[in-house]
Amino acid sequence: MKWTDVTDIAIALTEAHPEVDPRTIRFTDLHRWVMALPGFADEPGHSGEKILEAIQAAWIDEL
């Protein structure tokens, strides 16, 4: 996965952190959790606020 795979990342986060309400997560934690996902292979610096917002929104939609 790469940062642009927003839906795949959201699904993986839903599975990895079922107890978390994505509306309450800090972007620093979100960034770290995405980087730790199995199958994630992209540069840490390739993300930004807009990408993290899109991941958060997709995660909320997954719930």
Biotite code that builds the C-alpha atoms (Angstrom):
import biotite.structure as struc

atoms = struc.array([
    struc.Atom([0.000, 0.000, 0.000], chain_id="A", res_id=1, res_name="MET", atom_name="CA", element="C"),
    struc.Atom([0.966, 3.584, -0.566], chain_id="A", res_id=2, res_name="LYS", atom_name="CA", element="C"),
    struc.Atom([-0.380, 6.823, 0.912], chain_id="A", res_id=3, res_name="TRP", atom_name="CA", element="C"),
    struc.Atom([-2.755, 7.212, -2.031], chain_id="A", res_id=4, res_name="THR", atom_name="CA", element="C"),
    struc.Atom([-4.463, 3.876, -1.282], chain_id="A", res_id=5, res_name="ASP", atom_name="CA", element="C"),
    struc.Atom([-6.838, 5.660, 1.083], chain_id="A", res_id=6, res_name="VAL", atom_name="CA", element="C"),
    struc.Atom([-9.644, 3.075, 1.075], chain_id="A", res_id=7, res_name="THR", atom_name="CA", element="C"),
    struc.Atom([-7.301, 0.116, 1.561], chain_id="A", res_id=8, res_name="ASP", atom_name="CA", element="C"),
    struc.Atom([-5.590, 1.933, 4.418], chain_id="A", res_id=9, res_name="ILE", atom_name="CA", element="C"),
    struc.Atom([-8.947, 2.736, 6.045], chain_id="A", res_id=10, res_name="ALA", atom_name="CA", element="C"),
    struc.Atom([-10.015, -0.915, 5.860], chain_id="A", res_id=11, res_name="ILE", atom_name="CA", element="C"),
    struc.Atom([-6.701, -2.056, 7.332], chain_id="A", res_id=12, res_name="ALA", atom_name="CA", element="C"),
    struc.Atom([-6.966, 0.489, 10.155], chain_id="A", res_id=13, res_name="LEU", atom_name="CA", element="C"),
    struc.Atom([-10.527, -0.639, 10.929], chain_id="A", res_id=14, res_name="THR", atom_name="CA", element="C"),
    struc.Atom([-9.252, -4.202, 11.272], chain_id="A", res_id=15, res_name="GLU", atom_name="CA", element="C"),
    struc.Atom([-6.089, -3.265, 13.198], chain_id="A", res_id=16, res_name="ALA", atom_name="CA", element="C"),
    struc.Atom([-7.755, -0.844, 15.631], chain_id="A", res_id=17, res_name="HIS", atom_name="CA", element="C"),
    struc.Atom([-11.419, -1.839, 16.034], chain_id="A", res_id=18, res_name="PRO", atom_name="CA", element="C"),
    struc.Atom([-11.669, -0.109, 19.414], chain_id="A", res_id=19, res_name="GLU", atom_name="CA", element="C"),
    struc.Atom([-10.636, 3.320, 18.097], chain_id="A", res_id=20, res_name="VAL", atom_name="CA", element="C"),
    struc.Atom([-13.025, 6.082, 17.094], chain_id="A", res_id=21, res_name="ASP", atom_name="CA", element="C"),
    struc.Atom([-11.244, 7.629, 14.082], chain_id="A", res_id=22, res_name="PRO", atom_name="CA", element="C"),
    struc.Atom([-12.818, 11.006, 14.829], chain_id="A", res_id=23, res_name="ARG", atom_name="CA", element="C"),
    struc.Atom([-10.676, 11.271, 17.971], chain_id="A", res_id=24, res_name="THR", atom_name="CA", element="C"),
    struc.Atom([-7.265, 10.279, 16.607], chain_id="A", res_id=25, res_name="ILE", atom_name="CA", element="C"),
    struc.Atom([-4.414, 12.753, 16.240], chain_id="A", res_id=26, res_name="ARG", atom_name="CA", element="C"),
    struc.Atom([-2.754, 12.933, 12.845], chain_id="A", res_id=27, res_name="PHE", atom_name="CA", element="C"),
    struc.Atom([0.622, 12.117, 14.420], chain_id="A", res_id=28, res_name="THR", atom_name="CA", element="C"),
    struc.Atom([-0.822, 8.837, 15.727], chain_id="A", res_id=29, res_name="ASP", atom_name="CA", element="C"),
    struc.Atom([-2.631, 8.166, 12.454], chain_id="A", res_id=30, res_name="LEU", atom_name="CA", element="C"),
    struc.Atom([0.605, 8.647, 10.520], chain_id="A", res_id=31, res_name="HIS", atom_name="CA", element="C"),
    struc.Atom([2.444, 6.238, 12.821], chain_id="A", res_id=32, res_name="ARG", atom_name="CA", element="C"),
    struc.Atom([-0.332, 3.619, 12.624], chain_id="A", res_id=33, res_name="TRP", atom_name="CA", element="C"),
    struc.Atom([-0.441, 3.761, 8.825], chain_id="A", res_id=34, res_name="VAL", atom_name="CA", element="C"),
    struc.Atom([3.321, 3.336, 8.646], chain_id="A", res_id=35, res_name="MET", atom_name="CA", element="C"),
    struc.Atom([3.032, 0.251, 10.883], chain_id="A", res_id=36, res_name="ALA", atom_name="CA", element="C"),
    struc.Atom([0.376, -1.489, 8.766], chain_id="A", res_id=37, res_name="LEU", atom_name="CA", element="C"),
    struc.Atom([1.444, -4.794, 7.210], chain_id="A", res_id=38, res_name="PRO", atom_name="CA", element="C"),
    struc.Atom([1.899, -4.297, 3.503], chain_id="A", res_id=39, res_name="GLY", atom_name="CA", element="C"),
    struc.Atom([2.432, -0.554, 3.752], chain_id="A", res_id=40, res_name="PHE", atom_name="CA", element="C"),
    struc.Atom([5.486, 0.478, 1.744], chain_id="A", res_id=41, res_name="ALA", atom_name="CA", element="C"),
    struc.Atom([5.792, 4.190, 1.128], chain_id="A", res_id=42, res_name="ASP", atom_name="CA", element="C"),
    struc.Atom([7.992, 7.004, 2.318], chain_id="A", res_id=43, res_name="GLU", atom_name="CA", element="C"),
    struc.Atom([6.952, 8.733, 5.567], chain_id="A", res_id=44, res_name="PRO", atom_name="CA", element="C"),
    struc.Atom([7.377, 12.144, 3.974], chain_id="A", res_id=45, res_name="GLY", atom_name="CA", element="C"),
    struc.Atom([4.982, 11.422, 1.122], chain_id="A", res_id=46, res_name="HIS", atom_name="CA", element="C"),
    struc.Atom([1.999, 12.050, 3.370], chain_id="A", res_id=47, res_name="SER", atom_name="CA", element="C"),
    struc.Atom([0.495, 15.364, 4.314], chain_id="A", res_id=48, res_name="GLY", atom_name="CA", element="C"),
    struc.Atom([-2.490, 16.804, 6.104], chain_id="A", res_id=49, res_name="GLU", atom_name="CA", element="C"),
    struc.Atom([-4.790, 16.346, 3.095], chain_id="A", res_id=50, res_name="LYS", atom_name="CA", element="C"),
    struc.Atom([-3.904, 12.664, 2.743], chain_id="A", res_id=51, res_name="ILE", atom_name="CA", element="C"),
    struc.Atom([-4.316, 12.053, 6.476], chain_id="A", res_id=52, res_name="LEU", atom_name="CA", element="C"),
    struc.Atom([-7.689, 13.830, 6.385], chain_id="A", res_id=53, res_name="GLU", atom_name="CA", element="C"),
    struc.Atom([-8.765, 11.619, 3.471], chain_id="A", res_id=54, res_name="ALA", atom_name="CA", element="C"),
    struc.Atom([-7.668, 8.481, 5.345], chain_id="A", res_id=55, res_name="ILE", atom_name="CA", element="C"),
    struc.Atom([-9.527, 9.619, 8.456], chain_id="A", res_id=56, res_name="GLN", atom_name="CA", element="C"),
    struc.Atom([-12.692, 10.323, 6.447], chain_id="A", res_id=57, res_name="ALA", atom_name="CA", element="C"),
    struc.Atom([-12.503, 6.945, 4.704], chain_id="A", res_id=58, res_name="ALA", atom_name="CA", element="C"),
    struc.Atom([-11.979, 5.242, 8.070], chain_id="A", res_id=59, res_name="TRP", atom_name="CA", element="C"),
    struc.Atom([-15.076, 6.958, 9.448], chain_id="A", res_id=60, res_name="ILE", atom_name="CA", element="C"),
    struc.Atom([-17.019, 5.815, 6.371], chain_id="A", res_id=61, res_name="ASP", atom_name="CA", element="C"),
    struc.Atom([-15.846, 2.222, 6.944], chain_id="A", res_id=62, res_name="GLU", atom_name="CA", element="C"),
    struc.Atom([-17.498, 2.224, 10.360], chain_id="A", res_id=63, res_name="LEU", atom_name="CA", element="C"),
])
